[in-house]
């Protein structure tokens, strides 16, 4: 099958036959000395598992790597090729939980697993929200909110071209007025302007604004869904959302740097030959 079975490292003494890594491929097992991979159930946005419910034997594929010191790391995947579990030396488990259409909704690291399992072998993601990664999606399977351990959710708003135009973390959400980090693009969909936008609307309200089919920026033939080069302080126009209540924080420039707009680039790219 052409799969790697042994691999060496750099230098004498770390080649195959000396100190080297071995790779093994098999299916999962159960029982006292088995893999015993927890089978998570997703219901109403909460993932639960029980220490008495595991994936059946041969239901998962396992890739096992044993390093030069005999430490084994294992990766478990389901029949769709989705990563289910990473098991590191010391039985440190990181689980990956998916919704019914294959979107990842939880990443549950070892510390969360250890804390959850302390209650009669029952695991519930709602009991350890600050120790897990969580993702929420809209009807187009776009991530609209994500959470990492120790932080509040980060919101994301998309325009009709599926570009992220606004993001908001917990600190921005708790400020007065509320703030959003905005991004503007050029006609090649490259990020050219970033800044802060003040608006008290919620995530749903902001996304509903962009979902409005009559939104003028995105009508057929419109050129106001991107910024163009102009003789302004920033070097760019201000024709797409947001136009007001903004504080520009950064700019990206591409190709011709004709800042004075005299038709001649003020700076040019120096091509480098292979022998330089």
C-alpha positions as a Markdown table, in Angstrom:
| # | Residue | x | y | z |
|---|---|---|---|---|
| 1 | Unk | 0.0 | 0.0 | 0.0 |
| 2 | Unk | 3.1 | 2.2 | 0.0 |
| 3 | Unk | 2.7 | 3.3 | 3.6 |
| 4 | Unk | 5.7 | 4.3 | 5.7 |
| 5 | Unk | 6.6 | 1.8 | 8.3 |
| 6 | Unk | 9.9 | 3.1 | 9.7 |
| 7 | Unk | 11.6 | 6.5 | 9.5 |
| 8 | Unk | 14.9 | 7.8 | 10.7 |
| 9 | Unk | 16.2 | 11.2 | 11.7 |
| 10 | Unk | 19.2 | 13.4 | 11.0 |
| 11 | Unk | 22.6 | 12.2 | 11.9 |
| 12 | Unk | 24.4 | 8.9 | 12.6 |
| 13 | Unk | 22.6 | 6.8 | 15.2 |
| 14 | Unk | 19.1 | 7.8 | 14.2 |
| 15 | Unk | 18.7 | 5.9 | 11.0 |
| 16 | Unk | 16.4 | 2.9 | 10.5 |
| 17 | Unk | 17.9 | -0.1 | 12.3 |
| 18 | Unk | 19.4 | 2.3 | 15.0 |
| 19 | Unk | 17.2 | 4.8 | 16.8 |
| 20 | Unk | 14.1 | 5.3 | 14.6 |
| 21 | Unk | 10.4 | 5.8 | 14.6 |
| 22 | Unk | 8.0 | 3.0 | 13.7 |
| 23 | Unk | 4.5 | 3.4 | 12.2 |
| 24 | Unk | 1.7 | 0.9 | 12.6 |
| 25 | Unk | -1.8 | 0.8 | 10.9 |
| 26 | Unk | -4.7 | -1.1 | 12.3 |
| 27 | Unk | -8.3 | -0.9 | 13.5 |
| 28 | Unk | -9.5 | 0.1 | 17.0 |
| 29 | Unk | -10.0 | -2.5 | 19.7 |
| 30 | Unk | -12.0 | -2.6 | 23.0 |
| 31 | Unk | -11.7 | -4.4 | 26.3 |
| 32 | Unk | -9.4 | -4.2 | 29.3 |
| 33 | Unk | -6.3 | -3.6 | 27.1 |
| 34 | Unk | -8.2 | -2.1 | 24.2 |
| 35 | Unk | -8.3 | 1.5 | 22.8 |
| 36 | Unk | -11.7 | 2.3 | 24.4 |
| 37 | Unk | -12.5 | 5.4 | 22.4 |
| 38 | Unk | -15.4 | 7.4 | 23.9 |
| 39 | Unk | -18.4 | 7.8 | 21.5 |
| 40 | Unk | -19.7 | 11.4 | 21.8 |
| 41 | Unk | -23.4 | 12.2 | 21.2 |
| 42 | Unk | -24.4 | 15.7 | 20.1 |
| 43 | Unk | -27.9 | 16.9 | 21.2 |
| 44 | Unk | -29.2 | 20.5 | 21.3 |
| 45 | Unk | -25.6 | 21.8 | 20.9 |
| 46 | Unk | -24.2 | 19.9 | 23.8 |
| 47 | Unk | -21.9 | 16.9 | 23.5 |
| 48 | Unk | -22.1 | 14.1 | 26.0 |
| 49 | Unk | -20.3 | 10.8 | 26.5 |
| 50 | Unk | -20.3 | 7.9 | 29.0 |
| 51 | Unk | -17.4 | 5.8 | 30.1 |
| 52 | Unk | -19.5 | 2.8 | 29.4 |
| 53 | Unk | -20.1 | 3.6 | 25.7 |
| 54 | Unk | -17.2 | 3.3 | 23.2 |
| 55 | Unk | -16.8 | 2.9 | 19.5 |
| 56 | Unk | -17.2 | -0.7 | 18.5 |
| 57 | Unk | -14.1 | -2.7 | 17.6 |
| 58 | Unk | -13.0 | -2.2 | 14.0 |
| 59 | Unk | -15.2 | 1.0 | 13.7 |
| 60 | Unk | -12.2 | 3.3 | 13.6 |
| 61 | Unk | -8.8 | 3.2 | 11.8 |
| 62 | Unk | -5.7 | 3.8 | 14.0 |
| 63 | Unk | -2.3 | 5.2 | 12.9 |
| 64 | Unk | 0.2 | 4.7 | 15.6 |
| 65 | Unk | 3.7 | 6.3 | 15.8 |
| 66 | Unk | 6.3 | 5.0 | 18.3 |
| 67 | Unk | 9.2 | 7.4 | 18.7 |
| 68 | Unk | 12.9 | 6.6 | 19.3 |
| 69 | Unk | 12.2 | 6.4 | 23.1 |
| 70 | Unk | 9.3 | 4.0 | 22.8 |
| 71 | Unk | 6.6 | 6.6 | 23.3 |
| 72 | Unk | 3.4 | 5.9 | 21.3 |
| 73 | Unk | 1.1 | 8.5 | 19.8 |
| 74 | Unk | -2.2 | 7.4 | 18.2 |
| 75 | Unk | -4.6 | 9.0 | 15.7 |
| 76 | Unk | -8.1 | 7.6 | 15.4 |
| 77 | Unk | -10.3 | 8.3 | 12.4 |
| 78 | Unk | -13.8 | 7.3 | 11.4 |
| 79 | Unk | -15.0 | 5.8 | 8.1 |
| 80 | Unk | -15.4 | 9.3 | 6.6 |
| 81 | Unk | -11.8 | 10.1 | 7.3 |
| 82 | Unk | -12.6 | 12.5 | 10.1 |
| 83 | Unk | -10.2 | 12.8 | 13.0 |
| 84 | Unk | -12.0 | 11.5 | 16.2 |
| 85 | Unk | -9.2 | 11.3 | 18.7 |
| 86 | Unk | -5.5 | 12.1 | 19.2 |
| 87 | Unk | -4.0 | 10.1 | 22.0 |
| 88 | Unk | -0.5 | 11.3 | 23.2 |
| 89 | Unk | 1.9 | 9.5 | 25.6 |
| 90 | Unk | 0.5 | 9.5 | 29.2 |
| 91 | Unk | -3.0 | 8.7 | 27.9 |
| 92 | Unk | -3.6 | 12.4 | 27.1 |
| 93 | Unk | -6.7 | 12.5 | 24.9 |
| 94 | Unk | -8.0 | 15.2 | 22.6 |
| 95 | Unk | -11.4 | 14.5 | 21.1 |
| 96 | Unk | -13.1 | 16.0 | 18.1 |
| 97 | Unk | -16.9 | 16.1 | 17.8 |
| 98 | Unk | -18.9 | 16.8 | 14.6 |
| 99 | Unk | -22.4 | 17.7 | 13.8 |
| 100 | Unk | -24.7 | 15.6 | 11.5 |
| 101 | Unk | -23.3 | 17.2 | 8.3 |
| 102 | Unk | -19.6 | 16.9 | 9.3 |
| 103 | Unk | -18.8 | 20.3 | 10.7 |
| 104 | Unk | -16.5 | 20.2 | 13.7 |
| 105 | Unk | -18.3 | 21.7 | 16.7 |
| 106 | Unk | -16.1 | 20.7 | 19.7 |
| 107 | Unk | -12.4 | 20.1 | 20.3 |
| 108 | Unk | -12.0 | 18.7 | 23.8 |
| 109 | Unk | -8.5 | 18.8 | 25.1 |
| 110 | Unk | -7.0 | 16.5 | 27.8 |
| 111 | Unk | -7.6 | 18.8 | 30.8 |
| 112 | Unk | -11.3 | 19.1 | 30.0 |
| 113 | Unk | -11.6 | 15.3 | 29.6 |
| 114 | Unk | -9.9 | 14.7 | 33.0 |
| 115 | Unk | -12.2 | 17.3 | 34.7 |
| 116 | Unk | -15.4 | 15.9 | 33.1 |
| 117 | Unk | -14.7 | 12.3 | 33.9 |
| 118 | Unk | -14.5 | 13.0 | 37.6 |
| 119 | Unk | -18.2 | 12.6 | 37.9 |
| 120 | Unk | -19.1 | 8.9 | 37.7 |
| 121 | Unk | -17.5 | 8.6 | 34.2 |
| 122 | Unk | -20.0 | 10.9 | 32.7 |
| 123 | Unk | -18.8 | 13.5 | 30.2 |
| 124 | Unk | -20.7 | 16.7 | 29.3 |
| 125 | Unk | -19.3 | 19.7 | 27.4 |
| 126 | Unk | -21.6 | 22.1 | 29.2 |
| 127 | Unk | -19.9 | 21.5 | 32.5 |
| 128 | Unk | -16.5 | 22.7 | 31.3 |
| 129 | Unk | -17.2 | 25.6 | 28.8 |
| 130 | Unk | -13.9 | 27.4 | 29.6 |
| 131 | Unk | -11.7 | 24.4 | 28.8 |
| 132 | Unk | -13.0 | 23.4 | 25.3 |
| 133 | Unk | -13.0 | 24.8 | 21.8 |
| 134 | Unk | -16.4 | 25.3 | 20.3 |
| 135 | Unk | -17.7 | 26.4 | 16.9 |
| 136 | Unk | -21.1 | 27.6 | 15.7 |
| 137 | Unk | -22.3 | 27.7 | 12.0 |
| 138 | Unk | -25.0 | 29.4 | 9.9 |
| 139 | Unk | -27.2 | 27.9 | 7.3 |
| 140 | Unk | -24.3 | 28.2 | 4.7 |
| 141 | Unk | -21.9 | 26.2 | 7.0 |
| 142 | Unk | -19.9 | 29.4 | 7.7 |
| 143 | Unk | -18.4 | 29.7 | 11.2 |
| 144 | Unk | -20.2 | 32.6 | 12.8 |
| 145 | Unk | -18.9 | 32.2 | 16.3 |
| 146 | Unk | -16.0 | 30.4 | 17.9 |
| 147 | Unk | -14.7 | 30.0 | 21.4 |
| 148 | Unk | -11.3 | 29.0 | 22.7 |
| 149 | Unk | -10.4 | 28.1 | 26.3 |
| 150 | Unk | -10.3 | 31.0 | 28.6 |
| 151 | Unk | -11.9 | 33.5 | 26.3 |
| 152 | Unk | -15.4 | 34.7 | 25.3 |
| 153 | Unk | -16.9 | 33.9 | 21.9 |
| 154 | Unk | -15.6 | 35.6 | 18.8 |
| 155 | Unk | -18.3 | 36.6 | 16.4 |
| 156 | Unk | -17.9 | 36.8 | 12.6 |
| 157 | Unk | -20.1 | 38.6 | 10.0 |
| 158 | Unk | -20.0 | 37.8 | 6.3 |
| 159 | Unk | -20.9 | 39.8 | 3.3 |
| 160 | Unk | -22.9 | 38.4 | 0.3 |
| 161 | Unk | -19.5 | 37.3 | -1.2 |
| 162 | Unk | -18.8 | 35.1 | 1.8 |
| 163 | Unk | -16.0 | 37.4 | 2.9 |
| 164 | Unk | -15.5 | 38.1 | 6.6 |
| 165 | Unk | -16.1 | 41.8 | 7.1 |
| 166 | Unk | -16.6 | 42.1 | 10.8 |
| 167 | Unk | -15.3 | 40.3 | 13.9 |
| 168 | Unk | -16.0 | 40.9 | 17.6 |
| 169 | Unk | -14.3 | 39.4 | 20.7 |
| 170 | Unk | -15.6 | 39.6 | 24.3 |
| 171 | Unk | -13.8 | 42.8 | 25.2 |
| 172 | Unk | -15.1 | 44.6 | 22.1 |
| 173 | Unk | -18.6 | 43.3 | 22.9 |
| 174 | Unk | -18.5 | 44.7 | 26.5 |
| 175 | Unk | -17.2 | 48.1 | 25.5 |
| 176 | Unk | -19.5 | 51.2 | 25.3 |
| 177 | Unk | -20.3 | 51.7 | 22.5 |
| 178 | Unk | -19.7 | 48.2 | 21.2 |
| 179 | Unk | -16.8 | 47.8 | 18.8 |
| 180 | Unk | -16.2 | 45.5 | 15.8 |
| 181 | Unk | -13.0 | 44.9 | 13.9 |
| 182 | Unk | -13.7 | 45.5 | 10.2 |
| 183 | Unk | -11.9 | 44.5 | 7.1 |
| 184 | Unk | -12.1 | 46.0 | 3.6 |
| 185 | Unk | -11.0 | 44.4 | 0.3 |
| 186 | Unk | -9.8 | 45.4 | -3.1 |
| 187 | Unk | -11.3 | 44.1 | -6.4 |
| 188 | Unk | -9.0 | 41.0 | -6.1 |
| 189 | Unk | -10.5 | 40.2 | -2.7 |
| 190 | Unk | -7.2 | 41.1 | -0.9 |
| 191 | Unk | -7.4 | 42.7 | 2.5 |
| 192 | Unk | -6.3 | 46.3 | 2.2 |
| 193 | Unk | -7.8 | 48.2 | 5.2 |
| 194 | Unk | -8.4 | 47.1 | 8.8 |
| 195 | Unk | -9.8 | 49.1 | 11.6 |
| 196 | Unk | -12.4 | 49.5 | 14.4 |
| 197 | Unk | -16.1 | 50.2 | 13.8 |
| 198 | Unk | -18.4 | 51.3 | 16.5 |
| 199 | Unk | -21.9 | 49.8 | 16.4 |
| 200 | Unk | -24.2 | 48.5 | 19.2 |
| 201 | Unk | -26.0 | 45.9 | 17.0 |
| 202 | Unk | -25.9 | 42.3 | 17.9 |
| 203 | Unk | -24.4 | 39.5 | 15.7 |
| 204 | Unk | -27.8 | 38.6 | 14.3 |
| 205 | Unk | -28.6 | 42.2 | 13.5 |
| 206 | Unk | -25.3 | 42.8 | 11.7 |
| 207 | Unk | -25.6 | 39.6 | 9.7 |
| 208 | Unk | -29.2 | 40.4 | 8.8 |
| 209 | Unk | -28.0 | 43.8 | 7.5 |
| 210 | Unk | -25.7 | 42.0 | 5.0 |
| 211 | Unk | -28.3 | 39.4 | 4.1 |
| 212 | Unk | -30.7 | 42.2 | 2.9 |
| 213 | Unk | -30.9 | 41.6 | -0.9 |
| 214 | Unk | -31.5 | 45.4 | -1.5 |
| 215 | Unk | -28.2 | 46.4 | 0.1 |
| 216 | Unk | -26.8 | 48.9 | -2.3 |
| 217 | Unk | -23.1 | 47.9 | -2.0 |
| 218 | Unk | -23.8 | 44.5 | -3.6 |
| 219 | Unk | -26.3 | 45.2 | -6.4 |
| 220 | Unk | -25.5 | 43.9 | -10.0 |
| 221 | Unk | -22.9 | 46.1 | -11.6 |
| 222 | Unk | -21.9 | 47.7 | -8.4 |
| 223 | Unk | -18.3 | 48.6 | -7.7 |
| 224 | Unk | -18.8 | 49.7 | -4.2 |
| 225 | Unk | -18.2 | 46.3 | -2.6 |
| 226 | Unk | -14.4 | 47.0 | -2.7 |
| 227 | Unk | -12.1 | 50.0 | -2.3 |
| 228 | Unk | -9.9 | 51.5 | -5.1 |
| 229 | Unk | -6.7 | 53.5 | -5.1 |
| 230 | Unk | -7.3 | 57.2 | -4.7 |
| 231 | Unk | -5.3 | 60.3 | -3.8 |
| 232 | Unk | -6.3 | 60.3 | -0.1 |
| 233 | Unk | -4.3 | 60.1 | 3.1 |
| 234 | Unk | -4.6 | 56.4 | 3.1 |
| 235 | Unk | -4.3 | 55.9 | -0.6 |
| 236 | Unk | -7.7 | 54.3 | -0.8 |
| 237 | Unk | -11.3 | 55.3 | -1.3 |
| 238 | Unk | -14.0 | 55.0 | 1.3 |
| 239 | Unk | -17.0 | 53.7 | -0.7 |
| 240 | Unk | -17.8 | 50.3 | 0.9 |
| 241 | Unk | -19.1 | 49.3 | 4.4 |
| 242 | Unk | -18.4 | 50.7 | 6.9 |
| 243 | Unk | -18.0 | 54.4 | 5.8 |
| 244 | Unk | -18.6 | 56.1 | 9.2 |
| 245 | Unk | -17.9 | 55.6 | 12.9 |
| 246 | Unk | -14.5 | 54.0 | 12.0 |
| 247 | Unk | -11.0 | 54.2 | 13.1 |
| 248 | Unk | -8.5 | 52.9 | 10.5 |
| 249 | Unk | -5.7 | 50.9 | 12.0 |
| 250 | Unk | -3.8 | 49.4 | 9.1 |
| 251 | Unk | -3.3 | 49.3 | 5.4 |
| 252 | Unk | -1.9 | 46.8 | 2.8 |
| 253 | Unk | -0.6 | 48.0 | -0.5 |
| 254 | Unk | 0.1 | 45.9 | -3.6 |
| 255 | Unk | 2.2 | 46.2 | -6.8 |
| 256 | Unk | 2.4 | 49.8 | -8.0 |
| 257 | Unk | 3.1 | 52.3 | -5.3 |
| 258 | Unk | 2.0 | 55.5 | -7.1 |
| 259 | Unk | 1.2 | 57.6 | -4.0 |
| 260 | Unk | 1.2 | 61.0 | -5.7 |
| 261 | Unk | -0.9 | 59.7 | -8.6 |
| 262 | Unk | 1.3 | 61.2 | -11.3 |
| 263 | Unk | 1.1 | 58.1 | -13.4 |
| 264 | Unk | 4.6 | 56.8 | -12.3 |
| 265 | Unk | 5.3 | 54.3 | -9.5 |
| 266 | Unk | 7.1 | 55.9 | -6.6 |
| 267 | Unk | 8.5 | 52.5 | -5.6 |
| 268 | Unk | 9.0 | 49.5 | -7.8 |
| 269 | Unk | 9.6 | 45.8 | -7.1 |
| 270 | Unk | 13.2 | 44.7 | -7.8 |
| 271 | Unk | 13.2 | 41.3 | -9.4 |
| 272 | Unk | 15.9 | 39.0 | -8.0 |
| 273 | Unk | 17.7 | 36.5 | -10.1 |
| 274 | Unk | 18.5 | 33.0 | -9.0 |
| 275 | Unk | 22.2 | 33.8 | -8.8 |
| 276 | Unk | 21.8 | 36.8 | -6.4 |
